């Protein structure tokens, strides 16, 4: 993105005009607000992702617990333990890589 002052590099005398100076100040404020907005959007996305990952890990742990109870009571459990463990390991590794601590 071009800086607003660069637009006047061929006519620097216009920078001395009061209206132009006000316009440039306004542009700089808008740029700052845009940066803040982008930061907020990224932060919100991270919060959503964090919440989603927490729910997935919680569901995996609950399913593992259910699997242990099936085995404990001698019932025939569904065979998905390895898949869940792999998914859980993957999620934990991805969180670690991205600095998300559950």
N, C-alpha and C positions, 0 to 999 in steps of 0.2 A: 504494500500500500504506500502510495506517495505521501510524503509529508506535505501538509498544506502550504508551507512556506516555499517549497520547491516549485510550486506553480507560478511563483512570481520571480523566479531567478533571472528571467530575461528583462523584467521590468521592475527592478528593485525600488524605484521611486514610488511605486504604488503601495509598498509596505509602510510608507509614512502616513498614508491616509488613515484617518480615525476609523472609518467604517470597515476598511480592510483589516485593520488590527482587531477590531471587534469580531469580525467574521473568523479570523484565524484563531482567536481565543475560543470562540464557540466550537470550532472544528476540533480543537485539542480536547475540550471537555467531552465532546461526543466520542472521540477516540478512547478516552479513558473509560467512559461508561460502557463502551463496546467491549473493551478488555475485561472489565468487571463482570459484564453479562456472560461472556464466554466462560470465564472462570466459574461463575455460579452454575451454569449449565453442566459443566464437567463435574463439578462437585455433586450436583443432584444425580447425575448418571452413576457416579461412584456409590452414592448412598443406595440407590436402587439396586445396583449390582451386589453390593455388600449384603443387603437384606435378602436378595434372592439366593445368594450363596449360603447364607446362614440357614435359610429354610431347607435347602437341598441337603446340607450336611446333617441338619436335625432329622430330616426324613430318612436319610441313610442310616443314621445311628438307631432310629426307632425300628427300622426294618431289620437291622442286625440283631437288635434285642429280641424282636419277634422270632427270628430264626433260632436264636439260642433257646428260647422257650419251647419251640417246637421240638428241638432235640432233647431238651430236659424232660419233657413229658412223653417222649417216645413216639411222637407223631411224625408222619412223613412230611418233611418241609419241602417247599419249592426250592429248586436248585438255582438260586440267583445270588448266593453269597459272594462268589468271586467277582461278579459284575458290579455289585454294590461296592465292594472293597476297592476295586479298580477305579470306579467313579469317585469315590471319596478321596483316594490318594491323588487322583488327577486334580480335583478341586483344591485340595490343600496345597499341592505344588503350585498351581496357578495363582492362588492367593499369595503365597510366599513370594513368587516372582514379581507380583504387582504391588507388594507392600500392603496387602489387605490382611488384617489379622482378625480372625473370627474368635 
